[in-house]
């Protein structure tokens, strides 16, 4: 999964610098602070843009995971 800086996230979400700072401070966007700079996972941006798409991606992942576990258990 891709990792974005706050500047890259601003461009993707088309929001201002003050808005992204406010969202980070309020916890609306989850991010990790590395060396004094925030790094935002691509899945966080996806969650903000379209919660439905994120849920579909999670469901698809779980479906594939179940199939893999079933195959492994049959061995």
Phi, psi and omega in degrees: 000144182285153177238135186239152172277172178295325179295316178296320179295319177304314181295318180295318182273350182056054179232164182279168178299317180294325179293317180293323177298317180297317180296320178294316182296321181278352180082015179287332173241123177278134181211160175250139179262120182235118180059035179083001179238145179279144173234130186243128180288147179301327180293333176293319179294318177299319180299320181288316183291318183204094179302328180295318180295320179299316181295321177296320179296319178296314180298319179296318178299314181295324178297313178295319180299316178300318179297317180297316180297319178299316179297317180296318181294332178289337180294000000 
